[in-house]
Amino acid sequence: MIFSKFLKKKWQHKNSVVRVEAINSSLSADDPAQRDIIIALIKNDDNENVRRAGLIKLASFQSWLNQSQENTMAKVKQYASDKVAAILMDQDAIRVSQQEKLSYIAEHKHYSLYENWLKTTEDADLIIVLFEKIANKNQVNEQSNKLALKPQLLLNLFTQKQNVQVQQYIIEKVADLDTLEKLKKKSQQAEITQQLTEKIAQMQFAIEQPIALRKKVNLVLAKLQALKDQYEYQDYLNKRELLSHEWQVLATEFSCFDAAEITTFKDKKLAILAQLDKLFIAKAEQHVQAEIIRQLNEQKQQARIHFDKTLAVINQTLTTSIFENDKIEEQQYQTLFDKLTSEIIVSVLAKNEQNEFIAKICQQQKKLQQLPEIAKSVSEATHLISKISQLALPTTAEEMDERLPVYQTWLSDWKSAEKNTSGALPDSIKTAANKIQQNWRQALKPLQEAKKQEFSITQKKLHDVRRLISAGKYNAAFGVFKKAKQLFNALAEQQQYRIQKDYDSLSEKIAELADWERYIATPRKQKLLADIKAIVETPLDNPSEQAEKVKQYRKIWNSLGHADDDAEKTLNNEFNQLCETAFTPCRLFFAEQENLRAQHLITRESFVEQAKLLHEQLSRGKKTNDESLTVDYKTLEVELNQLIKQWQSAGQVDRAVYQDINNQFNLTLQPIKSAIKVFHQENKALKQQLITEAEKLLATEDVVTAVTQVKALQTQWRITGYAGPKVENTLWQNFRKINDDIFAKRAQKNVLEKSATSARVAELESALKTLEEKYSQVTQLNDLQMFEQALHVLNKDVAQQKPKMLNLEKQISAKEKTIAQRIVDCKLADEKRQWGYLFLTLEESISNAESFTEQKEYLQLTASWQKKLKELENNTTHFNREDATLELEILSGNPSPSNLQQQRMTVQVSLMQAQMSSGTAIDLPAKFSQWLMLGKFSQQDLGLLERIKPIFQ
């Protein structure tokens, strides 16, 4: 025994310090045998420091890697893992190749290491591989290809790695718009910023295109639906064709929709078209009938044109032949007539129209039989044209009286000759005859009008004579009759004959009145003297009325004619004296009026001065650049109108000066009026421009923009000045009508959008109802997750709708919360069941000494647990799990057996020290995995399992 102690090697010494020293000084990693000893110590030595010393001695990445996975001592295992991380991250003296690093990343799932490594490395290839590894860590469970990267980690990576290759890769992989926007803000390189800008624009277009296209499609469907209210079938067809074309254009962009939505849109369109076809079936039949009638009418019109043209050519040919004395082949014409008659009979024309054309053919046939007589008539017509051309047109009434009978005789002869030619006259002869008749009508018209006017005047004068006689105004009747007599003698004999009887009657009446004039005038003049004496003795209160009365008496006196010869002179002298006396008080009144007119003149002169001040104010305002002195045309126009009103009510002035001062006033105001007129014209032009802009807005399809801009035009209209009384109201009415039309378009658009929105709401509500019915009975986690995903997609679609569908959003959000809670509950239940299956599998396997895979609960476990159990089954190392069990109880807060309290205390202190040094969070499932993988189970481990089960169940 004593010798055995001396024969033992240092690496076999009980003292761990000696063993560590032996590893450091006695054993060589280059010697294969000694290397195996070091490896054995690393795997089996009871002391942590010995194992660590062995690993340090080997100084091999592969050794560190193997022990980080296989070492049975947790702390050594962790130490090896930290060393592996340092080597991979080039923080250790040991170096590994790029390929080894890439292989490690591909084969292992140390995601916490990868995240730290990703922060420190600057190698683009490594960054990309690490990025992909981390991003895809949840793919197995989530069955998804989407990046599972934390946004903050992504932003930090983008900010820290100012590497074009890495940033381009990140841009390529990121498909989230918000994240791209944040990346753009962090970008420091123009090339990367440009790529981000382009990708953001593409994604925004991809997001916005379906929304905008969906609105357009729904609008087209709403317009199609609205066609049911169309009254005119042709308008319905035109609009339907336009909408079909619009649909075809939109359909080229349907690739942005999923197949289900495309099918929905197409089904809606087909349903609407079927409804429209059913609704318009009667009108469609009527339209077909109308189209048949229209085509028949077109054929008839074409036939009419053809037959008219053919007959016109035949008629022209015959006319030319007759006029030029050419030989006419009657048989050839007859053949042509027979052919044309056959065409007419078989044509689509009605029977009466056919008969009309056949009658025209008969006329041409008759013309062939009367060729000598027609030729003679043509010669006579030509001679008549030549004869009348030699007669000059009349220019005076006398010439008209002389030449009109000759022209009328010629016209009668011409009509007879033209009739006898049976339409065979050449167009040139007809044109010449028409021109001659037109010239004569033009020459005769003013002369005949003048004659007619003279005749009317004479008639009126004779009527006036008769009226004056009836009124007892004989003296005036004598004068008017004298003028009527002159007019009567100037009339033509024919015109005199028409009114001769009336003229003779009045002549006799005037002669009779001449005898009675003196007999009647004397007593009337004496009565008039008595009337004027009355106003001399008792003047009227109003001098103006007195003066008017005197003037009236003078007028009546002059109209009474002559009195008896012996009394005429005396009566006239007495009347003149009385008139003078009666007018005396009027002269005093008119003198006072003269003074008033002088005062009125002063007032008007002051108005002229005011007008000059306005003119000066206008001139100063135009010349200055001072805004405070600029012309206020509105105020200026008000002042001008007030001044004109004052001028009009300023009272009378002497006629001798009124014209001068009125001209002076008007000339002073003229520049002001002109300036205001220019102001009105400028405002008119501005308002017409506003109307033009409003018309353009009315024509645009963007109604929302049109309404916004037309409101701005209304503001401009209000601040634009007055355009003048003649056009202001008209301009306003035009502008207002366009505004009304634009707002009417908006109202119509709102109705269509509301209809489309209602249809969309119904569609989305139906989709929600369908989802609820489809997943109403599901209880499995996968089904619940599918339901949640479908709700998320539907909610996203609803959120993109405009206007917002708040009620529907609330319904979907509430449903999402309910499903999310059910998923959480389901996951917890699944997790609890998994723990139950796991513990049953372990207990049954240990108790029965059977393989884990032979237990029935094994098949219920997840793939990760099955993999761990398979790895554990291959591990033949036995390990005491007592301390690890205490660690789990301490970390979970579960009590330990009373006889292990001292050991629990020791383990707890070690745990606290490790926790303080590492700072990592407590992960009980991970700790259990470490506990599970420590080594092969034995019957003694069943008790440990019983202690651990309450922690996880």
Beta strands, then each sheet from edge to edge (+ up, - down):
end
